[in-house]
């Protein structure tokens, strides 16, 4: 028996420095989200969240979306993009209007939001989105929907996400060159927060640390919205580089050792355990690693020492960011780690000791049809992108001129893209 019919299809691409991942999802006639296909590949042309080689980045984006489309047996023309670099900055702008004590209608809310455009001052930067976060009625704050209530004054807090214009244009051009339209560029802390944080956590106050490969974003949520963020140009790839440098081995070997044998916490038997530098079946005729025995094995204790040494540097920067945003002064609030770096064994325990606050690892929420390989913290931003897209958030800049999306559920969309590519190159 066939399942409920898919009524809307959309795609998303998360462009990271370690991997580029893509997803094709749909909303069925019951209103449920279904993941139709997902895929990922190694990143190319991206360094610390910035495009450094547009041709390589375009190829990687096209490859990732093609893998997702092939699994989904559906093509998309428009995608939501996840971005972790480009000088992201978060800000809250406020706007108030007189209501005169009468009952608030939808027209009043719409007029308020349209008028609130005038308070946005990007100061030469690009506005990624400007969304109503919460409303205020006279002295009451945190109102989610003021319709039907009475007030003398109606106010709104607008969450504005800013970025540097040139890096965003490079990012969108790389995607457009892959013959895709860009629906919107979404800051990765917004997408990751959508996936990993509950509404209650976002309301009570929580710090979200998106521990990526080359960028670590520290974002503060409170009163239901993202209030502030700091980007740290460091990540789990710096731990890989430290391992490669310490033992004189290749990066891919260091990455494997970190993921398979690495840990953020030590155990009593680590100093007795020797781990092979080469994987089974790998050509082991190369030079011997530093501190290795005659079988080219290294002590696990030394590997963990290198990992925790570099991890300590990153945690210092995370602590500085939390203090800058005055999160450390609030007691009992939780820190949630996500991103590929959060998959390191023992990270939560290490971070809790280093930061001095409760720490948990944010997990990807259950999405019907999502591949098992993508139910990991490293794919939380990707999952958050489709959740964000499905929510269809209001942007006050586009009120009154929102356009409908067009999607195709057959291979015609892919064929059309190939046709345009042939026209472009030949």
Secondary structure, 3 states (H helix, E strand, C coil): CCCCCEEEEEEEEEECCCEEEEEEEEEECCCCEEEEEEEEEECCCEECCEECCHHHHHHHHHHHHHHHHHHHCCECCEEEEEECCCCCEEEEEEEEEECCCCECCHHHHHHHHHHHHHHCCCCCCEEEEEEEEEEEECCEEEECCCCCCECCEEEEEEEEEEECHHHHHHHHHHHHCCCCEEEEEEEHHHHHHHHHCCHHHHHHCEEEEEECCCCEEEEEEECCEEEEEEEECCCHHHHHHHHHHHHCCCHHHHHHHHHHHCCCCCCCCHHHCEEECCCCCCCCCCCCCCCCCCCCEEEHHHHHHHHHHHHHHHHHHHHHHHHHCCCCCCCCCEEEEECHHHHCCCHHHHHHHHHCCCEEECCCCCCECCCHHHCCHHHHHHHHHHHHHHHCCCCHHHCCCCCCCCCECCCHHHHHHHHHHHHHHC
